[in-house]
């Protein structure tokens, strides 16, 4: 598969570029400026690729339905990421076509350190009907960034999905293709006594099935296992809050285990 990594400035000028087959690395020797964006072009859509858009974010095995375009975040949009991310004068981008044994391994299918808002071609992808005050530290994508520390809230590494006290809050996880799953781990935020917690959540799956997931106050992952399901997406909703003075339950991370078909 032919790959191309590019860095553009706000005017569309190319800052750095690297072409190659199956595996490429690109070093960008320049401090990022507002409006810069990163692009991965692929010759074959519907491809599995290890993608690193910044060395501080790390790599994720993602499913691409087309080219990826990522706007370099600044200001408030960056505080949910490591302060090392996209900073400095040297940046390392990387992409590699995944190998069959990597694609079909039993793994967490939910993690994507490269996720972003809006319509995407890079999966998995998290979205929600509410994110507290629209702030980056409470965005749905924080729940699939691989960071599970949960004993505080706010800037990285404590970003989470915040529901703005909404009783009808729900989050959707799209895989972008059909996968087979049989286990879910939820890391609920545990900044007690600031936080509350959920006693129950309901999962709705693209196959039309639902599962009710009882939970308790804990700083450990809640684990749900079930018969294998073949799905393209799932939603978590009908979140029942525990009685108590705090109105702030939140989700630090969701992990969904299974295999690609």
C-alpha positions as CSV (number, residue, x, y, z in Angstrom):
1,X,0.0,0.0,0.0
2,X,1.3,3.5,-0.9
3,X,1.4,5.9,2.0
4,X,2.1,9.7,2.1
5,X,2.4,11.8,5.2
6,X,2.2,15.6,4.8
7,X,2.3,18.7,7.1
8,X,0.6,21.7,5.7
9,X,0.4,25.3,7.0
10,X,-2.9,27.3,7.2
11,X,-2.4,28.5,3.6
12,X,-2.0,25.0,2.2
13,X,1.8,25.2,1.7
14,X,3.6,21.9,2.3
15,X,6.0,22.1,5.3
16,X,7.1,18.4,5.2
17,X,6.3,15.4,3.1
18,X,7.3,11.7,2.9
19,X,6.1,9.1,0.4
20,X,6.6,5.3,0.7
21,X,5.2,1.8,0.6
22,X,3.7,0.1,3.6
23,X,5.8,2.0,6.2
24,X,6.9,5.6,6.4
25,X,8.3,8.1,9.0
26,X,8.3,11.8,8.7
27,X,10.3,14.3,10.7
28,X,8.9,17.9,10.7
29,X,11.7,20.3,11.8
30,X,9.5,23.3,12.7
31,X,7.4,24.6,15.6
32,X,3.7,24.1,14.8
33,X,1.6,27.2,14.2
34,X,-2.1,27.7,14.3
35,X,-3.8,26.4,11.2
36,X,-1.2,23.7,10.5
37,X,-2.7,20.3,9.7
38,X,-1.4,16.8,9.2
39,X,-2.5,14.5,6.5
40,X,-2.1,10.8,5.8
41,X,-2.9,9.7,2.3
42,X,-3.5,6.0,1.5
43,X,-3.7,4.4,-1.9
44,X,-6.3,1.8,-0.8
45,X,-9.3,2.7,1.3
46,X,-10.7,0.4,4.1
47,X,-7.2,-0.3,5.3
48,X,-5.7,-1.1,8.7
49,X,-2.8,1.2,9.6
50,X,-0.6,1.9,12.6
51,X,-0.8,5.7,12.9
52,X,1.2,8.1,14.9
53,X,0.5,11.8,14.4
54,X,2.7,12.9,17.3
55,X,5.4,11.0,19.1
56,X,3.9,12.1,22.5
57,X,0.5,10.7,21.6
58,X,1.9,7.3,20.6
59,X,0.5,4.8,18.0
60,X,-2.9,3.3,17.4
61,X,-4.0,0.5,15.1
62,X,-6.8,2.2,13.2
63,X,-9.2,1.4,10.4
64,X,-9.2,4.0,7.6
65,X,-12.0,4.4,5.2
66,X,-10.0,7.1,3.4
67,X,-7.4,9.8,3.9
68,X,-6.9,11.3,7.3
69,X,-6.7,15.1,8.0
70,X,-5.9,16.3,11.5
71,X,-5.9,19.9,12.6
72,X,-3.0,20.6,15.0
73,X,-4.8,21.7,18.3
74,X,-3.9,24.9,20.1
75,X,-5.0,26.6,23.3
76,X,-8.0,25.1,25.1
77,X,-8.2,22.4,22.5
78,X,-4.8,21.0,23.6
79,X,-5.2,20.8,27.4
80,X,-6.7,17.2,27.2
81,X,-3.4,16.0,25.6
82,X,0.0,15.6,27.1
83,X,1.8,19.0,27.3
84,X,4.6,17.3,25.2
85,X,2.2,16.7,22.3
86,X,2.7,18.9,19.2
87,X,5.2,21.0,21.2
88,X,8.8,21.9,20.4
89,X,10.6,22.2,17.1
90,X,11.0,18.5,16.1
91,X,8.0,16.2,15.4
92,X,7.9,12.6,14.4
93,X,4.9,11.2,12.4
94,X,4.7,7.5,11.4
95,X,2.4,5.2,9.5
96,X,2.6,1.5,8.7
97,X,0.2,-1.0,7.1
98,X,-0.9,-3.5,9.7
99,X,0.0,-7.1,9.3
100,X,-2.7,-9.8,9.2
101,X,-1.8,-11.3,12.6
102,X,-2.1,-7.8,14.2
103,X,-5.5,-7.1,12.6
104,X,-7.0,-10.4,13.7
105,X,-5.6,-10.5,17.2
106,X,-7.9,-10.4,20.2
107,X,-7.4,-6.8,21.4
108,X,-9.0,-3.6,22.6
109,X,-10.9,-2.4,19.5
110,X,-11.9,0.9,21.1
111,X,-8.5,2.7,21.5
112,X,-7.6,5.5,19.1
113,X,-5.2,8.2,20.2
114,X,-5.8,10.1,16.9
115,X,-9.6,10.6,17.3
116,X,-11.1,14.0,16.7
117,X,-14.5,15.7,16.5
118,X,-16.7,15.7,13.4
119,X,-17.0,13.4,10.4
120,X,-13.9,11.2,10.3
121,X,-12.4,8.5,8.2
122,X,-10.3,7.1,11.1
123,X,-11.9,4.5,13.4
124,X,-12.7,3.8,16.1
125,X,-14.4,7.1,16.7
126,X,-16.3,8.4,19.8
127,X,-19.1,10.9,19.8
128,X,-21.8,12.0,22.2
129,X,-25.0,14.1,22.5
130,X,-23.3,16.2,25.2
131,X,-19.8,17.2,26.3
132,X,-19.6,19.4,29.4
133,X,-19.5,23.1,28.2
134,X,-18.0,21.9,25.0
135,X,-14.6,21.8,26.7
136,X,-11.8,19.6,25.3
137,X,-11.2,18.0,28.8
138,X,-14.7,16.6,28.7
139,X,-14.9,15.4,25.1
140,X,-16.1,11.9,24.2
141,X,-12.8,11.2,22.4
142,X,-11.0,11.3,25.8
143,X,-12.7,8.0,26.7
144,X,-10.8,6.2,23.9
145,X,-7.3,7.7,24.2
146,X,-5.9,4.8,26.2
147,X,-5.3,6.9,29.4
148,X,-7.0,5.2,32.4
149,X,-5.9,7.3,35.4
150,X,-9.2,8.4,37.1
151,X,-8.5,9.9,40.5
152,X,-8.9,13.5,39.5
153,X,-10.5,15.6,36.7
154,X,-9.5,18.4,34.3
155,X,-6.4,18.8,32.2
156,X,-4.3,15.8,30.9
157,X,-3.9,13.1,32.1
158,X,-7.3,13.5,33.8
159,X,-9.5,14.2,30.8
160,X,-12.8,12.3,30.6
161,X,-16.2,12.3,29.0
162,X,-18.3,14.7,31.0
163,X,-22.1,14.7,30.7
164,X,-22.9,18.2,31.9
165,X,-25.4,16.8,34.5
166,X,-27.6,15.5,31.6
167,X,-29.8,12.5,32.5
168,X,-30.2,11.7,28.8
169,X,-26.4,11.6,28.1
170,X,-25.2,9.0,25.7
171,X,-22.0,8.2,23.9
172,X,-21.6,6.3,20.7
173,X,-18.5,4.3,19.7
174,X,-18.2,3.6,15.9
175,X,-15.8,0.9,14.7
176,X,-16.2,1.8,11.0
177,X,-16.7,-1.9,10.0
178,X,-18.1,-5.1,11.5
179,X,-16.2,-6.5,14.5
180,X,-16.9,-9.3,16.9
181,X,-16.8,-8.4,20.6
182,X,-17.4,-10.1,23.9
183,X,-16.0,-7.9,26.7
184,X,-16.3,-4.3,27.8
185,X,-14.3,-2.5,30.5
186,X,-15.4,0.9,31.9
187,X,-13.1,3.1,33.9
188,X,-15.5,5.6,35.6
189,X,-14.0,8.7,37.1
190,X,-13.2,8.3,40.8
191,X,-12.3,11.8,42.0
192,X,-14.3,11.3,45.2
193,X,-15.9,13.2,46.9
194,X,-16.0,15.6,43.9
195,X,-17.4,12.9,41.7
196,X,-20.5,10.8,41.8
197,X,-20.8,7.4,40.1
198,X,-23.3,5.4,38.1
199,X,-25.1,2.4,39.5
200,X,-26.2,1.2,36.0
201,X,-25.7,1.8,32.3
202,X,-27.4,0.4,29.3
203,X,-25.5,-0.7,26.2
204,X,-27.3,-0.6,22.8
205,X,-25.6,-2.4,19.9
206,X,-26.0,-2.1,16.2
207,X,-27.4,-5.6,16.0
208,X,-30.5,-4.3,17.9
209,X,-29.6,-6.0,21.2
210,X,-29.1,-4.3,24.6
211,X,-27.3,-5.1,27.8
212,X,-27.8,-3.6,31.3
213,X,-24.5,-3.1,33.1
214,X,-24.7,-2.8,36.9
215,X,-21.9,-0.8,38.5
216,X,-20.7,0.5,41.9
217,X,-18.5,3.1,43.4
218,X,-15.0,2.0,42.5
219,X,-11.6,3.2,41.2
220,X,-11.2,-0.1,39.4
221,X,-12.4,-1.0,35.9
222,X,-16.0,-2.4,35.7
223,X,-15.9,-5.5,33.6
224,X,-18.8,-6.8,31.5
225,X,-18.6,-10.1,29.5
226,X,-21.2,-11.5,27.2
227,X,-21.8,-13.9,24.3
228,X,-20.0,-12.8,21.1
229,X,-21.7,-10.1,19.1
230,X,-21.0,-8.9,15.6
231,X,-21.5,-5.1,15.6
232,X,-20.5,-1.9,13.8
233,X,-21.2,0.4,16.7
234,X,-22.4,0.6,20.3
235,X,-23.9,3.2,22.5
236,X,-23.8,3.7,26.3
237,X,-26.7,5.5,27.8
238,X,-29.5,5.4,30.4
239,X,-26.9,6.2,33.0
240,X,-28.3,6.0,36.5
241,X,-26.5,8.2,39.0
242,X,-26.0,7.1,42.6
243,X,-27.8,9.2,45.3
244,X,-25.5,11.7,46.8
245,X,-24.5,15.3,46.9
246,X,-22.2,15.3,43.8
247,X,-23.8,15.9,40.4
248,X,-20.6,14.9,38.5
249,X,-20.2,11.3,37.3
250,X,-17.9,10.9,34.3
251,X,-16.3,8.3,32.1
252,X,-12.5,8.1,32.0
253,X,-12.1,5.2,29.5
254,X,-14.0,2.5,27.6
255,X,-12.3,-0.6,26.4
256,X,-14.1,-3.0,24.0
257,X,-12.4,-6.4,23.4
258,X,-12.8,-8.6,20.5
259,X,-11.5,-9.4,17.0
260,X,-11.8,-8.2,13.4
261,X,-13.8,-10.5,11.1
